[in-house]
Amino acid sequence: MIRRKRWSGEGILDVAAELLKHGDAETFSVRRLAASLGTDASSLYRHFRNKTELLRAVGDRVLLSAMEDYRFEGDWKQRIADIAHRLREKFAQQPQLATVWARYASSGAGSRAVMEALLRALQETGLPDERICIHYHRTAVLLSALIAADGGISTLTREERQQGMELFRVAVLGAAPGEYPALAHFARDLHPIEIDRQAAFAALLAGHLNQIQQEIDAR
C-alpha cells in the first residue's frame, strides 16, 4: 500500500502560490495542486473546503507578508501611503496573486492586519465614524483595483505586450478626426495604460488622500 505524504496547511499554500506564479485563478485547480503535492484532492479538503477558500488563503499570505514589520508611525496620510506601497510591492513579486486577491478577497490574519492599520490611520483624521468607514471602503476599492490591474499587466508575455501596443496605436492613431475629434487631437500624446504605472499609482493615491484632507479642512 502506498502511503501518501501528509501536508500541512502552510505547505499546501506554498505549492499553490508557486503554481499560481505560472498560471491564474481560472486554470488553477485543486486536482492539479494535489498532483503537484503527490496526493489526492480529498486530502486537501481537510484543510480548505473548496478552491475559493484556498485562493483566499494564498492571497491573505501576501497581505500578511506586506504588513510583517509595519509600524503605526507618521501622520494618517503617511500611514495609508506606506500600506498602499507595501501591498503594491509585495504583489509585484507575485503578480498572479494580485488578481486573485482582488477577485476573492480574504478574511485571514493578513486581511485583518491591513484593515486594522487603515482604520487606525483614518481614525487620526478626526472624522466621524461613518465617514471613516466610507473612506476605508473607497481606499480598499482603489488599492485592490490598481494593484490587480498592475498584476494583470505584469503577467503579459512579451508577444502580448507588443500586440497590445500595436492595437493601441491602431485604435488611437487610426481614429477619424470627423468621428473622434478629441481622440484625434490628443492621439500623439496618449500612452497605453501600462506606461509609467508607478507614477499613476502614486498620483491616484495622492488625489484620494487629498480628497479626505479637503473633507477634514471643511469641518
Secondary structure, 3 states (H helix, E strand, C coil): CCCCCCCCHHHHHHHHHHHHCCCCCCCCCHHHHHHHHCCCHHHHCCCCCCHHHHHHHHHHHHHHHHCCCCCCCCCHHHHHHHHHHHHHHHHHHCHHHHHHHHHHCCCCHHHHHHHHHHHHHHHCCCCCHHHHHHHHHHHHHHHHHHHHHHHHHHCCCHHHHHHHHHHHHHHHHCCCCCCCHHHHHHHHHCCCCCCCHHHHHHHHHHHHHHHHHHHHHCC
